[in-house]
Amino acid sequence: MRLSYTVIGVALLTSLVAHGARSGAGRRAWRGRDSKVAPAIVEHSEPLVPDSFQWPQLPDSLESRVVAVTVVGPRLSPRVLMGHDLPPLNELPSARRYLVQLRVESVDELHALLPSMGQDSSGLMLGPAVLPPDLGQLSVDTMKETFLAALAPAVAFENATIQAQRERLSRLLASGGPLVPDDRAFVAEMAIYYRLESEGALPTLGDSLRALLRRVDTVPASIALAQAAMESGWGTSRLSLEDNNLFGQQIWSRRRGAFERRLAPPVFQMAGYPTVAASVGSYILNLNTHQAYAGFRRRREQMRQLARPLDAIDLAYGLTEYSERGREYVHDLVDIMRQNGLQRFDVDPARATASASG
């Protein structure tokens, strides 16, 4: 599969500055191993978690199991806090949404976590940081359902964040007026995050917003879950267990010295992620930005223009470039989606939002 890591283009920044945007307004959210991004830590005036939240029954304290927390702040850019950047839960930065990722070491511990997963109380969701090493010891049907339940919260969290970004961009496009400073900063941050420089010079703000909306859109959960199942052997492959790489994603190898770079050209190597949620986020960003998946994005845009719900099966046929097997790969992907009833996980946030407001 193909994964791009492009450098911010001069044309993009020139275009954004021409629209009144601040090129330094935002920092690209973390998607790799070495996170240095951490917002200022502030204490909450109210508890982060309401009393009604159903906490998992685990043998040790919840706090000791937190590996990472993804926070989505007012500008709707996700940040991952982990390691030395991760504060106690009651000192997390104020944010709109949180995904708390917990360490699990066995299927039994994962099953104890499952009843609490998928809850969305005051913007809080729980999920496993990694998949348990004994997942493959379950019966086939139980293994599949456990894998799907474990991964679904990360996909839902990512899509909910993207939908919020999309709604704000849509409101700015519909307003047609000049942007206030915070909106300019938001658009600049989205343009950097979604690598809009690959679109070339965009003459107007409206052109930039329309180009962004082609990229800032959700990926049906059925497609994400089916690809994760195919690429990771339902979470049992060595790559998924050791590197949390659920989608077979690759990156360019890093040649450390000038002499080493002269000896051999860069090559692709398999990517590694600290959590399964990081793998999900990188995969969805890849579909939304890489030139190989422009056909996927065009299909999705056409469905939006016709006010149709996203058709996951139709969209899947825009992913022939994901594998050298091309259309045969997509046929297998669609078979997994249908045979395992994965469209039950599909909730189109755009349609749900419209229904709720209507």
Legacy VTK file of the C-alpha trace (Angstrom):
# vtk DataFile Version 3.0
C-alpha trace
ASCII
DATASET POLYDATA
POINTS 358 float
0.000 0.000 0.000
1.078 3.602 -0.381
1.749 6.122 2.331
2.906 9.680 1.788
4.842 11.994 4.070
5.026 15.306 2.210
6.661 18.590 3.216
4.550 21.725 3.567
4.611 23.388 0.145
5.416 27.028 -0.510
2.418 27.273 -2.854
0.026 26.228 -0.087
1.349 28.703 2.451
1.385 31.490 -0.144
-2.226 30.711 -0.992
-3.315 30.668 2.644
-1.517 33.911 3.474
-3.230 35.496 0.467
-6.544 34.511 2.060
-5.519 36.104 5.368
-4.553 32.825 7.081
-1.666 32.516 9.493
0.807 29.936 8.291
2.126 29.367 11.807
-1.259 29.035 13.476
-1.287 25.287 13.904
0.973 22.327 14.410
0.386 19.093 12.592
-1.047 16.454 14.917
1.209 13.594 15.902
1.001 10.413 13.837
4.235 8.587 14.576
6.359 7.199 17.357
7.988 10.325 18.831
5.364 12.755 20.060
6.621 16.112 21.286
3.253 17.886 21.055
1.574 18.619 24.369
-0.877 21.404 25.154
-0.767 23.310 28.413
-2.119 21.242 31.305
-5.101 22.702 33.093
-7.306 21.286 35.823
-10.986 20.643 35.151
-13.550 22.558 37.169
-15.871 19.553 36.798
-15.091 15.811 36.806
-13.943 14.515 33.440
-16.194 11.456 33.711
-19.858 11.566 34.807
-21.102 9.229 37.542
-23.164 7.301 35.000
-20.092 6.131 33.092
-19.594 2.355 33.319
-15.986 1.738 34.268
-14.381 -1.599 33.341
-13.739 -4.158 36.052
-9.985 -4.693 35.876
-7.608 -6.260 38.436
-5.670 -3.025 39.026
-6.373 0.690 38.925
-7.563 2.340 35.747
-4.964 5.078 36.088
-2.117 2.549 35.969
-3.394 1.196 32.645
-3.629 4.449 30.701
-1.078 4.325 27.873
-2.220 7.336 25.866
-5.045 9.845 25.629
-6.078 11.475 22.372
-7.564 14.918 23.002
-9.459 17.032 20.485
-9.391 20.700 21.434
-11.319 23.774 20.245
-9.480 23.859 16.897
-10.530 20.221 16.323
-6.971 18.976 15.790
-6.238 15.693 17.596
-3.228 15.542 19.928
-1.892 12.420 21.535
-0.573 12.594 25.096
1.621 9.730 26.244
4.772 9.024 28.155
6.129 12.068 29.973
3.505 14.249 28.277
0.611 12.309 29.829
-0.744 13.890 33.041
-3.094 12.250 35.572
-6.634 11.897 34.238
-7.974 14.674 36.474
-5.386 17.085 35.024
-6.005 16.460 31.336
-6.244 19.593 29.179
-9.738 20.866 28.574
-10.987 19.451 25.270
-14.097 18.546 23.335
-13.407 14.846 23.058
-11.105 12.265 24.648
-10.072 8.746 23.663
-8.468 7.020 26.668
-6.359 4.064 25.534
-5.756 1.345 28.121
-3.175 -1.405 28.385
-4.598 -4.923 28.059
-2.457 -8.031 28.352
-4.933 -10.825 27.632
-8.244 -11.567 25.980
-9.852 -11.785 29.426
-8.747 -8.233 30.212
-9.973 -7.040 26.823
-13.361 -8.665 27.426
-13.542 -6.871 30.795
-12.970 -3.610 28.938
-15.503 -4.216 26.157
-18.687 -3.223 28.086
-17.200 0.228 28.701
-16.016 0.739 25.148
-18.086 2.678 22.675
-19.635 4.820 25.386
-19.574 8.506 24.573
-20.302 10.299 27.833
-19.388 13.984 27.717
-17.065 13.290 24.805
-15.151 10.459 26.522
-14.435 7.077 24.916
-12.337 4.133 26.075
-10.398 1.675 23.950
-7.505 -0.762 24.137
-4.048 0.626 23.450
-2.951 -2.685 21.944
-4.493 -5.996 20.958
-3.885 -8.942 23.323
-1.311 -11.532 22.206
-3.696 -14.451 22.820
-6.423 -13.145 20.492
-5.673 -15.934 18.018
-6.428 -18.603 20.625
-10.151 -17.855 20.504
-12.557 -19.638 18.203
-12.745 -18.007 14.781
-16.141 -16.387 15.302
-15.284 -15.124 18.797
-11.917 -13.839 17.608
-13.548 -11.865 14.804
-16.196 -10.284 17.003
-13.643 -9.428 19.693
-11.358 -7.825 17.123
-14.189 -5.758 15.644
-15.425 -4.610 19.049
-11.882 -3.650 20.089
-11.189 -1.576 16.987
-14.593 0.051 16.446
-14.189 2.806 19.111
-10.989 4.149 17.527
-12.658 4.265 14.104
-15.758 5.964 15.547
-13.630 8.497 17.442
-11.609 9.381 14.352
-14.728 9.757 12.194
-16.479 11.913 14.813
-13.469 14.235 14.915
-13.382 14.475 11.125
-17.112 15.159 10.966
-16.744 18.058 13.410
-13.933 19.469 11.266
-16.052 19.057 8.144
-19.059 20.803 9.644
-16.990 23.825 10.638
-15.409 24.057 7.179
-18.861 23.767 5.578
-20.196 26.611 7.723
-17.257 28.810 6.732
-17.815 28.053 3.037
-21.549 28.770 3.325
-20.968 32.076 5.127
-19.009 33.484 2.181
-17.623 36.284 4.326
-14.190 37.193 5.637
-12.787 34.955 8.349
-12.170 36.046 11.908
-8.641 35.320 13.214
-9.605 32.049 14.925
-11.255 30.749 11.745
-8.214 31.734 9.680
-5.993 29.820 12.069
-8.334 26.818 11.902
-8.294 26.743 8.085
-4.505 27.044 8.031
-4.182 24.181 10.507
-6.543 21.966 8.486
-4.673 22.772 5.265
-1.389 21.671 6.788
-2.820 18.576 8.463
-4.597 17.405 5.292
-1.614 18.256 3.031
-3.485 20.648 0.809
-0.220 21.726 -0.836
-0.590 18.782 -3.235
-3.583 20.584 -4.801
-1.285 23.345 -6.066
-2.033 27.076 -5.891
-5.670 27.813 -5.026
-6.685 31.368 -5.998
-9.527 32.007 -3.544
-10.548 31.089 -0.036
-13.613 29.329 -1.426
-11.387 27.158 -3.627
-9.293 26.219 -0.595
-12.357 25.324 1.474
-13.852 23.204 -1.317
-10.545 21.407 -1.808
-10.367 20.758 1.933
-13.902 19.368 2.017
-12.906 16.754 -0.577
-10.343 15.498 1.943
-11.946 16.226 5.301
-14.595 13.518 5.271
-15.295 10.260 7.053
-14.379 6.726 6.026
-17.126 4.112 6.525
-16.306 1.925 9.503
-17.088 -1.191 7.469
-14.243 -0.379 5.069
-11.777 0.429 7.845
-12.626 -2.702 9.821
-12.503 -4.942 6.747
-9.112 -3.613 5.683
-7.768 -3.996 9.204
-9.023 -7.592 9.263
-7.452 -8.374 5.879
-4.116 -6.725 6.534
-3.663 -7.980 10.116
-5.223 -11.440 9.986
-7.957 -10.266 12.348
-5.369 -8.819 14.701
-3.159 -11.902 14.942
-0.258 -11.012 12.618
3.184 -10.302 14.038
3.076 -6.783 12.583
-0.193 -5.976 14.321
0.863 -7.436 17.683
4.413 -6.057 17.787
4.029 -2.742 15.922
0.270 -2.047 16.129
0.278 -1.810 12.332
-3.197 -3.010 11.388
-3.305 -1.774 7.796
0.019 -2.852 6.293
1.189 0.749 6.109
4.704 1.563 4.993
7.019 4.533 5.422
10.272 5.578 3.808
13.271 4.292 5.729
15.384 6.950 7.406
18.998 6.992 6.253
20.793 8.582 9.184
24.023 9.877 7.616
24.951 11.506 4.323
27.391 8.677 3.546
24.720 6.039 4.162
22.239 7.931 1.963
24.785 7.966 -0.901
25.353 4.235 -0.669
21.725 3.235 -1.141
18.457 4.935 -2.063
15.649 5.128 0.517
13.365 2.116 0.694
9.958 1.410 2.124
9.703 -0.267 5.508
6.720 -1.249 7.602
5.429 1.484 9.892
5.175 1.093 13.667
2.677 2.763 15.990
2.505 3.039 19.785
-1.237 2.250 19.855
-3.893 0.765 17.602
-5.695 4.127 17.595
-2.587 5.756 16.121
-2.641 3.152 13.351
-6.320 3.876 12.647
-5.713 7.629 12.518
-2.748 7.267 10.172
-4.736 4.967 7.864
-7.716 7.323 7.587
-5.435 10.326 7.019
-3.707 8.343 4.285
-6.988 7.631 2.459
-7.909 11.300 2.769
-4.630 12.708 1.436
-2.608 10.306 -0.748
-2.878 10.822 -4.507
-3.381 7.074 -5.017
-6.810 7.335 -3.378
-8.084 10.361 -5.303
-10.623 8.045 -6.963
-11.937 7.028 -3.551
-12.341 10.692 -2.603
-14.058 11.535 -5.914
-16.638 8.785 -5.358
-17.294 10.064 -1.853
-17.595 13.666 -3.051
-20.154 12.647 -5.685
-22.260 10.940 -3.023
-22.141 14.092 -0.906
-23.155 16.278 -3.856
-26.187 14.040 -4.454
-27.029 14.138 -0.711
-26.736 10.357 -0.624
-25.539 8.333 2.363
-22.063 6.957 1.836
-22.245 3.620 0.010
-19.390 1.626 1.533
-19.420 -1.069 -1.160
-19.236 1.496 -3.955
-16.515 3.427 -2.128
-14.458 0.258 -1.661
-14.021 0.069 -5.437
-12.077 3.333 -5.234
-9.295 1.486 -3.361
-7.834 -0.573 -6.195
-4.485 1.191 -5.676
-4.222 0.004 -2.074
-2.751 -3.314 -3.207
-0.842 -4.563 -6.214
-3.677 -7.084 -6.581
-5.917 -4.206 -7.627
-9.533 -5.135 -8.287
-9.032 -8.672 -6.967
-8.034 -7.144 -3.612
-11.205 -5.045 -3.592
-13.344 -8.108 -4.375
-11.874 -9.838 -1.311
-12.425 -6.690 0.760
-16.096 -6.521 -0.244
-16.513 -10.233 0.520
-15.239 -9.649 4.077
-17.583 -6.697 4.487
-20.601 -8.708 3.360
-19.812 -12.073 4.940
-19.200 -10.518 8.348
-22.032 -7.985 8.198
-19.644 -5.081 8.745
-22.063 -2.461 7.469
-23.803 -2.732 10.848
-20.928 -0.534 12.091
-21.665 2.188 9.551
-23.243 5.323 10.922
-22.832 8.269 8.570
-22.188 11.204 10.936
-23.338 13.712 8.325
-26.716 12.012 7.947
-27.073 11.502 11.693
-26.366 15.185 12.345
-28.912 16.253 9.730
-31.567 13.949 11.208
-30.953 15.236 14.708
-31.301 18.852 13.625
-34.365 18.263 11.521
LINES 1 359
358 0 1 2 3 4 5 6 7 8 9 10 11 12 13 14 15 16 17 18 19 20 21 22 23 24 25 26 27 28 29 30 31 32 33 34 35 36 37 38 39 40 41 42 43 44 45 46 47 48 49 50 51 52 53 54 55 56 57 58 59 60 61 62 63 64 65 66 67 68 69 70 71 72 73 74 75 76 77 78 79 80 81 82 83 84 85 86 87 88 89 90 91 92 93 94 95 96 97 98 99 100 101 102 103 104 105 106 107 108 109 110 111 112 113 114 115 116 117 118 119 120 121 122 123 124 125 126 127 128 129 130 131 132 133 134 135 136 137 138 139 140 141 142 143 144 145 146 147 148 149 150 151 152 153 154 155 156 157 158 159 160 161 162 163 164 165 166 167 168 169 170 171 172 173 174 175 176 177 178 179 180 181 182 183 184 185 186 187 188 189 190 191 192 193 194 195 196 197 198 199 200 201 202 203 204 205 206 207 208 209 210 211 212 213 214 215 216 217 218 219 220 221 222 223 224 225 226 227 228 229 230 231 232 233 234 235 236 237 238 239 240 241 242 243 244 245 246 247 248 249 250 251 252 253 254 255 256 257 258 259 260 261 262 263 264 265 266 267 268 269 270 271 272 273 274 275 276 277 278 279 280 281 282 283 284 285 286 287 288 289 290 291 292 293 294 295 296 297 298 299 300 301 302 303 304 305 306 307 308 309 310 311 312 313 314 315 316 317 318 319 320 321 322 323 324 325 326 327 328 329 330 331 332 333 334 335 336 337 338 339 340 341 342 343 344 345 346 347 348 349 350 351 352 353 354 355 356 357
